[in-house]
Amino acid sequence: MKPWRIIVAGLLLAIAIPNFLLAILEISGSHIAPGSQWLNLPVFLILALPSSAIALLLMRRPTQSL
């Protein structure tokens, strides 16, 4: 795997993992910042899901063509 793919995947996971944890806290009922309008579950999931999906795509091994 190319080094740039590892670096980009690591940065994307550094974005995704905290957002997943914040989404879990929001689901459990603990509000991170109740007065803030941008800290809510949809924003956490919008940040977490695509960044983790792209990171996983970058980390997969390329398939060999026949």
Backbone atoms as SQL, in Angstrom:
CREATE TABLE atoms (id INTEGER PRIMARY KEY, chain TEXT, resi INTEGER, resn TEXT, atom TEXT, x REAL, y REAL, z REAL);
INSERT INTO atoms VALUES
  (1, 'A', 1, 'MET', 'N', 0.849, -1.172, 0.000),
  (2, 'A', 1, 'MET', 'CA', 0.000, 0.000, 0.000),
  (3, 'A', 1, 'MET', 'C', 0.900, 1.243, 0.000),
  (4, 'A', 2, 'LYS', 'N', 0.484, 2.236, -0.736),
  (5, 'A', 2, 'LYS', 'CA', 1.277, 3.461, -0.851),
  (6, 'A', 2, 'LYS', 'C', 1.186, 4.273, 0.441),
  (7, 'A', 3, 'PRO', 'N', 2.299, 4.934, 0.819),
  (8, 'A', 3, 'PRO', 'CA', 2.297, 5.693, 2.076),
  (9, 'A', 3, 'PRO', 'C', 1.256, 6.809, 2.126),
  (10, 'A', 4, 'TRP', 'N', 0.986, 7.467, 1.009),
  (11, 'A', 4, 'TRP', 'CA', 0.006, 8.559, 1.033),
  (12, 'A', 4, 'TRP', 'C', -1.384, 8.032, 1.347),
  (13, 'A', 5, 'ARG', 'N', -1.676, 6.802, 0.927),
  (14, 'A', 5, 'ARG', 'CA', -2.991, 6.227, 1.225),
  (15, 'A', 5, 'ARG', 'C', -3.135, 5.967, 2.718),
  (16, 'A', 6, 'ILE', 'N', -2.054, 5.524, 3.347),
  (17, 'A', 6, 'ILE', 'CA', -2.090, 5.262, 4.788),
  (18, 'A', 6, 'ILE', 'C', -2.273, 6.570, 5.550),
  (19, 'A', 7, 'ILE', 'N', -1.569, 7.610, 5.126),
  (20, 'A', 7, 'ILE', 'CA', -1.668, 8.906, 5.806),
  (21, 'A', 7, 'ILE', 'C', -3.073, 9.486, 5.665),
  (22, 'A', 8, 'VAL', 'N', -3.617, 9.463, 4.452),
  (23, 'A', 8, 'VAL', 'CA', -4.955, 10.007, 4.230),
  (24, 'A', 8, 'VAL', 'C', -5.998, 9.193, 4.985),
  (25, 'A', 9, 'ALA', 'N', -5.866, 7.866, 4.959),
  (26, 'A', 9, 'ALA', 'CA', -6.813, 7.015, 5.684),
  (27, 'A', 9, 'ALA', 'C', -6.731, 7.276, 7.187),
  (28, 'A', 10, 'GLY', 'N', -5.527, 7.458, 7.703),
  (29, 'A', 10, 'GLY', 'CA', -5.370, 7.763, 9.124),
  (30, 'A', 10, 'GLY', 'C', -5.999, 9.088, 9.509),
  (31, 'A', 11, 'LEU', 'N', -5.829, 10.089, 8.657),
  (32, 'A', 11, 'LEU', 'CA', -6.446, 11.391, 8.935),
  (33, 'A', 11, 'LEU', 'C', -7.968, 11.307, 8.884),
  (34, 'A', 12, 'LEU', 'N', -8.490, 10.558, 7.922),
  (35, 'A', 12, 'LEU', 'CA', -9.941, 10.407, 7.836),
  (36, 'A', 12, 'LEU', 'C', -10.493, 9.654, 9.045),
  (37, 'A', 13, 'LEU', 'N', -9.769, 8.636, 9.499),
  (38, 'A', 13, 'LEU', 'CA', -10.213, 7.920, 10.697),
  (39, 'A', 13, 'LEU', 'C', -10.096, 8.800, 11.935),
  (40, 'A', 14, 'ALA', 'N', -9.123, 9.711, 11.941),
  (41, 'A', 14, 'ALA', 'CA', -9.014, 10.650, 13.062),
  (42, 'A', 14, 'ALA', 'C', -10.211, 11.587, 13.108),
  (43, 'A', 15, 'ILE', 'N', -10.850, 11.806, 11.976),
  (44, 'A', 15, 'ILE', 'CA', -12.088, 12.588, 11.946),
  (45, 'A', 15, 'ILE', 'C', -13.281, 11.710, 12.305),
  (46, 'A', 16, 'ALA', 'N', -13.295, 10.486, 11.781),
  (47, 'A', 16, 'ALA', 'CA', -14.471, 9.622, 11.917),
  (48, 'A', 16, 'ALA', 'C', -14.667, 9.093, 13.334),
  (49, 'A', 17, 'ILE', 'N', -13.609, 8.635, 13.978),
  (50, 'A', 17, 'ILE', 'CA', -13.759, 7.973, 15.283),
  (51, 'A', 17, 'ILE', 'C', -14.338, 8.911, 16.342),
  (52, 'A', 18, 'PRO', 'N', -13.824, 10.133, 16.510),
  (53, 'A', 18, 'PRO', 'CA', -14.457, 11.018, 17.505),
  (54, 'A', 18, 'PRO', 'C', -15.911, 11.346, 17.171),
  (55, 'A', 19, 'ASN', 'N', -16.219, 11.449, 15.882),
  (56, 'A', 19, 'ASN', 'CA', -17.599, 11.743, 15.511),
  (57, 'A', 19, 'ASN', 'C', -18.524, 10.575, 15.805),
  (58, 'A', 20, 'PHE', 'N', -18.048, 9.343, 15.630),
  (59, 'A', 20, 'PHE', 'CA', -18.849, 8.188, 16.029),
  (60, 'A', 20, 'PHE', 'C', -19.092, 8.203, 17.540),
  (61, 'A', 21, 'LEU', 'N', -18.049, 8.529, 18.304),
  (62, 'A', 21, 'LEU', 'CA', -18.209, 8.575, 19.760),
  (63, 'A', 21, 'LEU', 'C', -19.181, 9.681, 20.177),
  (64, 'A', 22, 'LEU', 'N', -19.096, 10.834, 19.531),
  (65, 'A', 22, 'LEU', 'CA', -20.033, 11.913, 19.835),
  (66, 'A', 22, 'LEU', 'C', -21.457, 11.540, 19.428),
  (67, 'A', 23, 'ALA', 'N', -21.605, 10.808, 18.326),
  (68, 'A', 23, 'ALA', 'CA', -22.936, 10.353, 17.912),
  (69, 'A', 23, 'ALA', 'C', -23.512, 9.382, 18.934),
  (70, 'A', 24, 'ILE', 'N', -22.678, 8.503, 19.472),
  (71, 'A', 24, 'ILE', 'CA', -23.143, 7.564, 20.505),
  (72, 'A', 24, 'ILE', 'C', -23.584, 8.326, 21.748),
  (73, 'A', 25, 'LEU', 'N', -22.824, 9.355, 22.131),
  (74, 'A', 25, 'LEU', 'CA', -23.222, 10.166, 23.283),
  (75, 'A', 25, 'LEU', 'C', -24.547, 10.877, 23.033),
  (76, 'A', 26, 'GLU', 'N', -24.738, 11.386, 21.814),
  (77, 'A', 26, 'GLU', 'CA', -25.999, 12.062, 21.486),
  (78, 'A', 26, 'GLU', 'C', -27.164, 11.077, 21.524),
  (79, 'A', 27, 'ILE', 'N', -26.955, 9.860, 21.014),
  (80, 'A', 27, 'ILE', 'CA', -28.019, 8.853, 21.023),
  (81, 'A', 27, 'ILE', 'C', -28.370, 8.462, 22.454),
  (82, 'A', 28, 'SER', 'N', -27.358, 8.378, 23.316),
  (83, 'A', 28, 'SER', 'CA', -27.606, 7.970, 24.699),
  (84, 'A', 28, 'SER', 'C', -28.292, 9.056, 25.519),
  (85, 'A', 29, 'GLY', 'N', -28.399, 10.249, 24.978),
  (86, 'A', 29, 'GLY', 'CA', -29.110, 11.310, 25.680),
  (87, 'A', 29, 'GLY', 'C', -28.213, 12.339, 26.327),
  (88, 'A', 30, 'SER', 'N', -26.914, 12.123, 26.307),
  (89, 'A', 30, 'SER', 'CA', -25.982, 13.115, 26.846),
  (90, 'A', 30, 'SER', 'C', -25.732, 14.160, 25.774),
  (91, 'A', 31, 'HIS', 'N', -26.183, 15.363, 25.994),
  (92, 'A', 31, 'HIS', 'CA', -25.982, 16.416, 25.001),
  (93, 'A', 31, 'HIS', 'C', -24.632, 17.069, 25.230),
  (94, 'A', 32, 'ILE', 'N', -23.846, 17.138, 24.179),
  (95, 'A', 32, 'ILE', 'CA', -22.491, 17.674, 24.283),
  (96, 'A', 32, 'ILE', 'C', -22.538, 19.168, 24.585),
  (97, 'A', 33, 'ALA', 'N', -23.278, 19.899, 23.790),
  (98, 'A', 33, 'ALA', 'CA', -23.441, 21.337, 23.993),
  (99, 'A', 33, 'ALA', 'C', -24.884, 21.684, 23.642),
  (100, 'A', 34, 'PRO', 'N', -25.782, 21.655, 24.631),
  (101, 'A', 34, 'PRO', 'CA', -27.195, 21.840, 24.331),
  (102, 'A', 34, 'PRO', 'C', -27.525, 23.170, 23.666),
  (103, 'A', 35, 'GLY', 'N', -26.759, 24.221, 23.919),
  (104, 'A', 35, 'GLY', 'CA', -27.062, 25.516, 23.329),
  (105, 'A', 35, 'GLY', 'C', -26.529, 25.683, 21.916),
  (106, 'A', 36, 'SER', 'N', -25.691, 24.768, 21.473),
  (107, 'A', 36, 'SER', 'CA', -25.079, 24.903, 20.157),
  (108, 'A', 36, 'SER', 'C', -25.950, 24.250, 19.092),
  (109, 'A', 37, 'GLN', 'N', -26.145, 24.946, 17.988),
  (110, 'A', 37, 'GLN', 'CA', -27.019, 24.423, 16.944),
  (111, 'A', 37, 'GLN', 'C', -26.316, 23.441, 16.015),
  (112, 'A', 38, 'TRP', 'N', -25.002, 23.507, 15.894),
  (113, 'A', 38, 'TRP', 'CA', -24.337, 22.636, 14.930),
  (114, 'A', 38, 'TRP', 'C', -23.890, 21.315, 15.533),
  (115, 'A', 39, 'LEU', 'N', -23.876, 21.216, 16.873),
  (116, 'A', 39, 'LEU', 'CA', -23.492, 19.946, 17.492),
  (117, 'A', 39, 'LEU', 'C', -24.728, 19.073, 17.660),
  (118, 'A', 40, 'ASN', 'N', -25.019, 18.272, 16.692),
  (119, 'A', 40, 'ASN', 'CA', -26.143, 17.364, 16.803),
  (120, 'A', 40, 'ASN', 'C', -25.855, 16.074, 16.049),
  (121, 'A', 41, 'LEU', 'N', -26.730, 15.115, 16.216),
  (122, 'A', 41, 'LEU', 'CA', -26.510, 13.783, 15.666),
  (123, 'A', 41, 'LEU', 'C', -26.332, 13.756, 14.151),
  (124, 'A', 42, 'PRO', 'N', -27.175, 14.424, 13.363),
  (125, 'A', 42, 'PRO', 'CA', -26.960, 14.351, 11.908),
  (126, 'A', 42, 'PRO', 'C', -25.596, 14.869, 11.458),
  (127, 'A', 43, 'VAL', 'N', -25.117, 15.921, 12.101),
  (128, 'A', 43, 'VAL', 'CA', -23.806, 16.455, 11.716),
  (129, 'A', 43, 'VAL', 'C', -22.715, 15.449, 12.047),
  (130, 'A', 44, 'PHE', 'N', -22.798, 14.823, 13.219),
  (131, 'A', 44, 'PHE', 'CA', -21.794, 13.823, 13.592),
  (132, 'A', 44, 'PHE', 'C', -21.787, 12.672, 12.594),
  (133, 'A', 45, 'LEU', 'N', -22.975, 12.202, 12.221),
  (134, 'A', 45, 'LEU', 'CA', -23.043, 11.074, 11.302),
  (135, 'A', 45, 'LEU', 'C', -22.629, 11.465, 9.886),
  (136, 'A', 46, 'ILE', 'N', -22.960, 12.680, 9.473),
  (137, 'A', 46, 'ILE', 'CA', -22.543, 13.141, 8.143),
  (138, 'A', 46, 'ILE', 'C', -21.018, 13.224, 8.063),
  (139, 'A', 47, 'LEU', 'N', -20.372, 13.583, 9.147),
  (140, 'A', 47, 'LEU', 'CA', -18.908, 13.627, 9.157),
  (141, 'A', 47, 'LEU', 'C', -18.299, 12.238, 9.306),
  (142, 'A', 48, 'ALA', 'N', -18.905, 11.396, 10.128),
  (143, 'A', 48, 'ALA', 'CA', -18.297, 10.110, 10.452),
  (144, 'A', 48, 'ALA', 'C', -18.450, 9.074, 9.343),
  (145, 'A', 49, 'LEU', 'N', -19.632, 8.931, 8.788),
  (146, 'A', 49, 'LEU', 'CA', -19.868, 7.847, 7.832),
  (147, 'A', 49, 'LEU', 'C', -19.063, 7.991, 6.536),
  (148, 'A', 50, 'PRO', 'N', -19.103, 9.137, 5.857),
  (149, 'A', 50, 'PRO', 'CA', -18.306, 9.215, 4.622),
  (150, 'A', 50, 'PRO', 'C', -16.803, 9.141, 4.868),
  (151, 'A', 51, 'SER', 'N', -16.325, 9.769, 5.937),
  (152, 'A', 51, 'SER', 'CA', -14.878, 9.748, 6.169),
  (153, 'A', 51, 'SER', 'C', -14.395, 8.348, 6.515),
  (154, 'A', 52, 'SER', 'N', -15.186, 7.574, 7.267),
  (155, 'A', 52, 'SER', 'CA', -14.770, 6.202, 7.554),
  (156, 'A', 52, 'SER', 'C', -14.878, 5.324, 6.313),
  (157, 'A', 53, 'ALA', 'N', -15.890, 5.539, 5.483),
  (158, 'A', 53, 'ALA', 'CA', -16.024, 4.748, 4.258),
  (159, 'A', 53, 'ALA', 'C', -14.864, 5.018, 3.298),
  (160, 'A', 54, 'ILE', 'N', -14.491, 6.280, 3.144),
  (161, 'A', 54, 'ILE', 'CA', -13.365, 6.611, 2.264),
  (162, 'A', 54, 'ILE', 'C', -12.072, 6.039, 2.825),
  (163, 'A', 55, 'ALA', 'N', -11.908, 6.097, 4.144),
  (164, 'A', 55, 'ALA', 'CA', -10.701, 5.540, 4.762),
  (165, 'A', 55, 'ALA', 'C', -10.611, 4.041, 4.520),
  (166, 'A', 56, 'LEU', 'N', -11.730, 3.340, 4.657),
  (167, 'A', 56, 'LEU', 'CA', -11.712, 1.898, 4.416),
  (168, 'A', 56, 'LEU', 'C', -11.439, 1.583, 2.947),
  (169, 'A', 57, 'LEU', 'N', -11.963, 2.388, 2.042),
  (170, 'A', 57, 'LEU', 'CA', -11.668, 2.180, 0.619),
  (171, 'A', 57, 'LEU', 'C', -10.188, 2.414, 0.319),
  (172, 'A', 58, 'LEU', 'N', -9.589, 3.396, 0.971),
  (173, 'A', 58, 'LEU', 'CA', -8.168, 3.661, 0.750),
  (174, 'A', 58, 'LEU', 'C', -7.285, 2.558, 1.319),
  (175, 'A', 59, 'MET', 'N', -7.735, 1.910, 2.390),
  (176, 'A', 59, 'MET', 'CA', -6.905, 0.899, 3.045),
  (177, 'A', 59, 'MET', 'C', -7.029, -0.487, 2.425),
  (178, 'A', 60, 'ARG', 'N', -8.026, -0.699, 1.573),
  (179, 'A', 60, 'ARG', 'CA', -8.177, -2.045, 1.017),
  (180, 'A', 60, 'ARG', 'C', -7.083, -2.321, -0.003),
  (181, 'A', 61, 'ARG', 'N', -6.813, -3.591, -0.173),
  (182, 'A', 61, 'ARG', 'CA', -5.783, -3.994, -1.126),
  (183, 'A', 61, 'ARG', 'C', -6.358, -3.991, -2.537),
  (184, 'A', 62, 'PRO', 'N', -5.590, -3.540, -3.499),
  (185, 'A', 62, 'PRO', 'CA', -6.096, -3.576, -4.874),
  (186, 'A', 62, 'PRO', 'C', -6.211, -5.017, -5.364),
  (187, 'A', 63, 'THR', 'N', -7.224, -5.276, -6.155),
  (188, 'A', 63, 'THR', 'CA', -7.413, -6.628, -6.684),
  (189, 'A', 63, 'THR', 'C', -6.509, -6.833, -7.894),
  (190, 'A', 64, 'GLN', 'N', -6.075, -8.043, -8.062),
  (191, 'A', 64, 'GLN', 'CA', -5.220, -8.386, -9.196),
  (192, 'A', 64, 'GLN', 'C', -6.088, -8.670, -10.416),
  (193, 'A', 65, 'SER', 'N', -5.788, -8.048, -11.542),
  (194, 'A', 65, 'SER', 'CA', -6.524, -8.369, -12.765),
  (195, 'A', 65, 'SER', 'C', -5.895, -9.586, -13.437),
  (196, 'A', 66, 'LEU', 'N', -6.766, -10.358, -14.040),
  (197, 'A', 66, 'LEU', 'CA', -6.271, -11.576, -14.701),
  (198, 'A', 66, 'LEU', 'C', -5.808, -11.311, -16.093);
